Amino acid sequence: MGCDKICKIQTLKDIGIRPEIAESLVNNCKALADDPVNCIRIGSFIVVNESSGGNRCKKSNSYNCFGMSVNVGYKRFNDGVIHWIGKYNRYWFNQKTPDSFYPDYP
């Protein structure tokens, strides 16, 4: 049985991703990404690793929950998610597993 949009959002919340980010990631990946399922998968992995699911990313660090090097701050979580999806569509869409984003450690 498939997992619809509501199921995907709930699954992301269940693994500890902030509700605002879970909703934004699912909705915007579905609307903007060439491969929405992979976008959600890779995005959720990165947001968990870079900001504990968005729980360590607040207004004080410009809502940059994906650990991107940016010179501008975001006004909302949604802004950071949309920027990340743009980078996903340009650079990372071929990545099928998260291991290529981080160096190997012994």
C-alpha positions as CSV (number, residue, x, y, z in Angstrom):
1,M,0.0,0.0,0.0
2,G,1.4,3.4,-0.9
3,C,2.0,6.3,1.3
4,D,0.2,9.5,0.3
5,K,1.2,13.1,1.1
6,I,-0.4,13.0,4.6
7,C,1.4,9.7,5.4
8,K,4.8,11.1,4.2
9,I,4.4,14.3,6.3
10,Q,3.5,12.2,9.4
11,T,6.4,9.8,8.8
12,L,8.8,12.7,8.7
13,K,7.3,14.1,11.9
14,D,7.5,10.7,13.5
15,I,11.3,10.6,12.9
16,G,11.7,14.0,14.6
17,I,11.5,16.5,11.8
18,R,9.7,19.8,12.7
19,P,6.1,19.8,11.4
20,E,6.8,23.1,9.4
21,I,9.7,21.5,7.7
22,A,8.0,18.1,7.1
23,E,5.1,19.8,5.4
24,S,7.2,22.2,3.4
25,L,9.6,19.4,2.2
26,V,6.8,17.1,1.1
27,N,4.7,19.8,-0.5
28,N,7.5,21.6,-2.3
29,C,9.3,18.4,-3.4
30,K,6.1,17.2,-5.0
31,A,5.6,20.6,-6.7
32,L,9.1,21.4,-7.7
33,A,11.4,18.4,-7.9
34,D,11.9,16.1,-10.9
35,D,11.9,13.1,-8.6
36,P,9.8,14.0,-5.6
37,V,10.3,10.8,-3.6
38,N,14.1,11.0,-3.9
39,C,13.9,14.7,-3.0
40,I,12.0,14.0,0.2
41,R,14.3,11.1,1.1
42,I,17.5,13.0,0.6
43,G,16.1,16.2,2.1
44,S,14.9,14.5,5.2
45,F,18.3,12.8,5.7
46,I,20.1,16.1,5.4
47,V,17.8,18.1,7.6
48,V,18.1,15.5,10.3
49,N,21.9,15.4,10.1
50,E,22.4,19.2,9.8
51,S,19.9,20.5,12.3
52,S,18.3,17.5,14.2
53,G,15.3,17.7,12.0
54,G,15.1,21.5,12.2
55,N,15.0,21.4,16.0
56,R,18.4,23.2,16.2
57,C,17.6,25.7,13.5
58,K,15.8,28.9,14.4
59,K,15.5,32.5,13.5
60,S,18.9,33.1,15.1
61,N,20.6,31.1,12.3
62,S,18.3,32.3,9.5
63,Y,16.2,29.1,9.3
64,N,19.1,27.4,7.5
65,C,18.2,23.9,8.5
66,F,20.0,22.2,5.6
67,G,23.5,23.4,6.5
68,M,23.9,25.3,3.2
69,S,26.6,27.9,2.8
70,V,24.5,31.0,2.1
71,N,25.1,34.7,2.4
72,V,21.4,35.6,2.9
73,G,19.1,34.6,5.7
74,Y,15.7,33.0,5.3
75,K,12.6,34.6,6.9
76,R,10.8,31.2,7.2
77,F,11.5,27.5,7.2
78,N,9.7,27.3,3.9
79,D,12.2,29.7,2.3
80,G,15.2,27.4,3.2
81,V,13.4,24.3,2.0
82,I,12.6,25.9,-1.4
83,H,16.3,27.0,-1.7
84,W,17.5,23.5,-0.9
85,I,15.1,22.0,-3.5
86,G,16.6,24.4,-6.1
87,K,20.0,23.0,-5.3
88,Y,18.7,19.5,-5.3
89,N,17.3,20.0,-8.8
90,R,20.6,21.4,-10.1
91,Y,23.2,19.3,-8.4
92,W,22.0,16.4,-6.3
93,F,19.1,14.8,-8.1
94,N,21.2,11.9,-9.3
95,Q,22.2,11.0,-5.7
96,K,20.1,8.0,-4.6
97,T,21.6,7.5,-1.2
98,P,22.8,10.1,1.3
99,D,26.3,8.7,1.7
100,S,27.8,10.9,-1.0
101,F,27.0,14.1,0.9
102,Y,29.4,13.3,3.8
103,P,33.0,12.0,3.8
104,D,33.8,8.5,4.8
105,Y,35.1,8.1,8.3
106,P,37.0,5.1,9.6
